[in-house]
Amino acid sequence: MTLLSGLPQDHTFNVNTTNVGGASRGDVIADPNLPDSERSIDRWFNTAFLQAAAPGVFGNAGRNIIRGPGRKNLDIMVARNFAMPWEGHALQFRFESFNFTNTPSFGQPNSSVGSPSAGLISEADEPRRIQFALKYVF
C-alpha cells in the first residue's frame, strides 16, 4: 500500500513570490518521485523537482504529489486453551507478535523543499514485538 505525503503550502517552497503574504508552491519542472532503485531514507524524492514561480504568479505544484513509503504489517496471535478439572475453568497460553516479519515502517519524508533535510526520512515505527501470556479463565 502506498501512502501519500502531503505538501503543506508553508513547507513546499519557502519563497514569497506571489506578494500575498505567504509562501508559494513553486513550479514543477521534473517528476518528484524517484524510481524505487534510487530511493533511500537519506533521499526519498527528487529534491530538484521544483523552481520558484514567477513573481506575482501562483506556482503549478499541486497537493500530495510526493509518494511516501508504504506500510506492511503482519500481527499474529496463537492461543491454546487447556481445560481445568473444574467446570468453566481453563488455562490459556498465548503467543502474540506485532510486526511479525520485522518489516521497517518508515515515517514520511521531510517535504521542506529548499532545506538541507528535504527528502530525508528521520523516523520509523516500532520494531517487532513478541510477548507470551498465561491466562487463567474462570
Long-range contacts (C-beta under 8 A, 24 or more apart in sequence): 1-70, 1-71, 1-72, 2-67, 2-68, 2-70, 3-67, 3-68, 3-69, 3-70, 3-71, 3-108, 4-64, 4-66, 4-67, 4-68, 5-64, 5-66, 5-67, 5-68, 5-108, 5-109, 5-111, 6-63, 6-64, 6-111, 7-61, 7-63, 7-64, 7-65, 7-66, 7-111, 8-111, 11-111, 11-112, 12-50, 12-61, 12-111, 12-112, 12-113, 13-50, 13-52, 13-59, 13-61, 13-113, 13-114, 14-112, 14-114, 14-115, 15-52, 15-114, 17-52, 17-53, 17-54, 17-55, 17-56, 17-57, 17-59, 18-53, 18-55, 18-56, 18-57, 18-58, 19-55, 19-56, 24-52, 24-53, 24-58, 24-59, 25-50, 25-53, 25-58, 25-59, 25-60, 25-61, 25-62, 26-50, 26-51, 26-52, 26-53, 26-59, 26-61, 26-113, 27-51, 27-52, 27-53, 27-59, 27-60, 27-61, 28-59, 28-60, 28-61, 28-65, 32-65, 32-66, 33-66, 33-67, 41-106, 41-120, 41-121, 42-119, 42-120, 42-121, 43-119, 43-120, 44-68, 44-69, 44-109, 44-119, 44-120, 44-121, 45-109, 45-119, 46-119, 47-113, 47-118, 47-119, 49-113, 50-113, 66-109, 66-111, 68-108, 68-109, 69-105, 69-106, 69-107, 69-108, 69-109, 69-121, 71-105, 71-125, 72-101, 72-103, 72-105, 73-99, 73-103, 73-105, 74-99, 74-100, 74-101, 74-103, 75-99, 75-100, 76-100, 81-137, 86-138, 88-138, 89-136, 89-137, 89-138, 90-136, 90-137, 90-138, 91-134, 91-135, 91-136, 91-137, 92-133, 92-134, 92-135, 92-136, 92-137, 93-132, 93-133, 93-134, 93-135, 94-132, 94-133, 94-134, 94-135, 95-130, 95-131, 95-132, 96-130, 96-131, 96-132, 96-133, 97-128, 97-129, 97-130, 97-131, 98-126, 98-128, 98-129, 99-125, 99-126, 99-127, 99-128, 99-129, 100-128, 101-128, 102-127, 102-128
